[in-house]
Amino acid sequence: MFKSNKKGQSTAEYAIIIGVVIAAVVAMQVYVKRGIQAKFKDASDAKVAVDGGSDYGVNSYKQFEPQYSTTSDMVSSKDITEKATVSAGGGVKREIVGEEVSSRTGTQEILATDN
């Protein structure tokens, strides 16, 4: 009398399985993205051997080399006129009047390295 609809049940089971797989992929996306970012960070932090040598130690590559450049009598100045208008309710409107002028005087010497 009652027919069992096995075809509809199997379609629903497939849909549920596909939904679970999609949910798992979406949930893992965060961890995969973090893993890829970590690989990029590791690659950028990797120490590079100097002059093609095999020394990959801590001191083999220096991103900041003290005494690479020297400055003397360096003076920087900035001249700007700013107008601030306070309106009702506490709003502040700021505008630059005239031109912003920046200047720097002094000498800078970049030293050649023999590494």
C-alpha positions as CSV (number, residue, x, y, z in Angstrom):
1,M,0.0,0.0,0.0
2,F,2.7,2.5,1.0
3,K,5.5,2.8,-1.4
4,S,8.9,3.6,0.1
5,N,10.6,6.4,-1.8
6,K,14.2,5.3,-1.6
7,K,15.3,7.6,-4.5
8,G,14.3,10.8,-2.6
9,Q,15.9,9.6,0.6
10,S,19.2,8.9,-1.2
11,T,19.2,12.3,-2.8
12,A,18.6,14.0,0.6
13,E,21.5,12.0,2.0
14,Y,23.8,13.1,-0.8
15,A,22.7,16.8,-0.2
16,I,23.5,16.5,3.5
17,I,26.9,15.0,2.9
18,I,27.7,17.7,0.3
19,G,26.6,20.3,2.8
20,V,28.8,18.9,5.6
21,V,31.8,18.8,3.2
22,I,31.2,22.4,2.2
23,A,30.9,23.5,5.8
24,A,34.1,21.7,6.7
25,V,36.0,23.4,3.8
26,V,34.7,26.8,4.8
27,A,35.7,26.2,8.4
28,M,39.2,25.1,7.4
29,Q,39.7,28.1,5.2
30,V,40.8,30.2,8.2
31,Y,43.4,27.6,9.1
32,V,44.7,27.2,5.6
33,K,45.0,31.0,5.2
34,R,47.0,31.2,8.4
35,G,49.3,28.4,7.3
36,I,50.0,30.1,4.0
37,Q,50.6,33.5,5.8
38,A,53.0,31.7,8.2
39,K,54.9,30.2,5.2
40,F,55.3,33.7,3.7
41,K,56.5,35.0,7.1
42,D,59.0,32.2,7.5
43,A,60.3,32.9,4.0
44,S,60.7,36.6,4.7
45,D,62.4,35.9,8.0
46,A,64.8,33.3,6.6
47,K,68.5,34.1,6.9
48,V,70.3,34.6,3.6
49,A,73.9,33.5,3.3
50,V,76.3,36.3,2.5
51,D,78.3,36.0,-0.7
52,G,76.8,32.6,-1.5
53,G,78.5,31.0,1.5
54,S,76.9,28.2,3.5
55,D,76.7,30.1,6.8
56,Y,73.0,30.6,7.6
57,G,73.7,31.7,11.2
58,V,72.1,34.5,13.0
59,N,74.9,36.9,12.1
60,S,75.1,36.0,8.4
61,Y,72.5,38.6,7.3
62,K,71.9,42.0,8.8
63,Q,68.8,43.9,7.9
64,F,70.0,46.9,9.8
65,E,73.6,47.6,9.7
66,P,74.8,50.3,12.1
67,Q,77.1,52.8,10.6
68,Y,75.8,52.1,7.1
69,S,75.1,55.8,6.8
70,T,76.1,58.9,8.8
71,T,74.3,62.2,9.1
72,S,75.7,65.4,10.4
73,D,74.1,68.8,11.2
74,M,70.7,67.5,10.0
75,V,67.9,69.9,10.7
76,S,64.3,69.3,9.5
77,S,61.6,71.9,9.8
78,K,58.0,72.1,8.8
79,D,55.9,75.3,8.5
80,I,52.2,75.0,8.3
81,T,49.2,77.1,9.3
82,E,46.1,75.2,10.3
83,K,42.7,76.8,11.0
84,A,40.3,74.9,13.3
85,T,36.6,75.8,13.5
86,V,34.5,74.3,16.3
87,S,30.8,74.0,15.5
88,A,27.8,73.4,17.6
89,G,27.6,69.8,18.9
90,G,31.4,69.5,19.2
91,G,32.3,69.1,15.5
92,V,35.7,70.3,14.5
93,K,36.6,71.4,10.9
94,R,40.3,71.7,10.2
95,E,41.8,73.3,7.1
96,I,45.3,74.2,6.0
97,V,45.7,77.9,5.2
98,G,48.4,78.6,2.6
99,E,51.0,76.0,1.8
100,E,52.8,73.4,3.8
101,V,56.5,74.0,3.6
102,S,59.1,71.3,4.6
103,S,62.8,71.7,4.5
104,R,65.9,69.7,5.5
105,T,69.5,70.8,5.7
106,G,72.6,68.9,6.5
107,T,74.7,66.2,5.0
108,Q,74.2,62.4,4.8
109,E,77.0,60.0,3.8
110,I,76.2,56.5,2.7
111,L,79.1,54.2,3.3
112,A,80.0,51.4,0.9
113,T,80.2,47.9,2.4
114,D,82.8,45.3,1.5
115,N,80.7,42.3,2.4
